Amino acid sequence: MWGEKVKNVIILLAISVLFISLASGASQPSIKEVKEKHENKLFDIDGVSGVSADEVNNEIVVYIEKPEVSRKVPKVLDGYSVKHVVTGRIKALQATTATETLIIPAATYSRTSAQRPVFGGISLGNARFPNSAGTLGLVTSNNYVLSNAHILAMDSNANFVPIGTAAWQPGGYDGGSSSNSIGTLYRYIPIRFYSFFANNYADAAIATLTVSGNKGSILNATNNGFYTISGSTTVSTGDTVRKSGRSSGVTSNTVYSQSASVRVYYTSFKWAIFRDQILVNQPFIQAGDSGSSVDKDGKFVGLVFAGSDTIGVVSKAQYITSRLGITV
């Protein structure tokens, strides 16, 4: 009789353990939840440049500046393995020092010269940062010039300049001056610096136009004509995207991550954390390509604004258009 009771107790305990296991499995956090839970602590590690969740391989991806940083990063987080990817330091990509530009013989248009009407893919800057240049992303359908905030709305110390600051085409680095003003800064998306808890989603700004502009027209790969961007879209990991930039012209490559958090340096010491960014494999962008419009099949994906030797960083269209009140 006692043997039968012991047997029943053992069976009940086994069933209880099974139910507890099932319950705990059901409540296991998703890989996205784990990434969001730990990313601020990971950014507190010197040399961590980004974090994303790889849902295909079920891994947390931690981007690091140097291989030796991997020793400081956990190998497992809440049951998910951690993959370390060396990217180098991620920086905003305006041209401020000697920068090579793509030379195309017999081209109709020069990306670094004054162009009227203006269009996407050419040099752009602002009067408060006269020794720099980035890229004019495009002319929006409601007739604004779209580019990065650090191209249209920041000075050399990554401080925001006053609304109404002149936009120059080309940028001062390419010989632009007050005589090359094409309009004035109208609106920018504020960026919060030096905070692991900041919710920055886009580096973008718009300027009013006082010259004519070709809406949605982007300089093509031969610098002899244009392709058009109209409407917006989203991308997935593995998709091929394209951009047209001041320095490297028209390039395409694949999306490495469709949603990463990254630390971007605007000066040697001034940084900001951005959430939900697209990462694109290099070669894709160079210094001076900041502000370039990225598209997939002619639809707006976002704006290039930062990168390293291994990845380019793109702010998503949804954050840019909604915050700036523009249509593409």
Secondary structure, DSSP 8 states (H G I E B T S, - for coil): -HHHHHHHHHHHHHHHHHHHHHHHHHT---HHHHHHHHHHHHHTSTTEEEEEEETTTTEEEEEESSGGGGGGS-SEETTEEEEEEE----EE--B-S-------TT-S--TTS--SSEEETSEEEETTSTT-BEE--EE-TTSEEEE-HHHHSB-TTS-B--TT-EEESS-GGGT--GGGEEEEEEEE-----S-TT--B----EEEE-SS-EEEEEEE-TTSSSEEE--SB----TT-EEEEEETTTEEEEEEEEEEEEEEEEESSSS-EEEEEEEEEEESSS--TT-TT-EEEETTEEEEEEEEE-SSEEEEEEHHHHHHHHT---
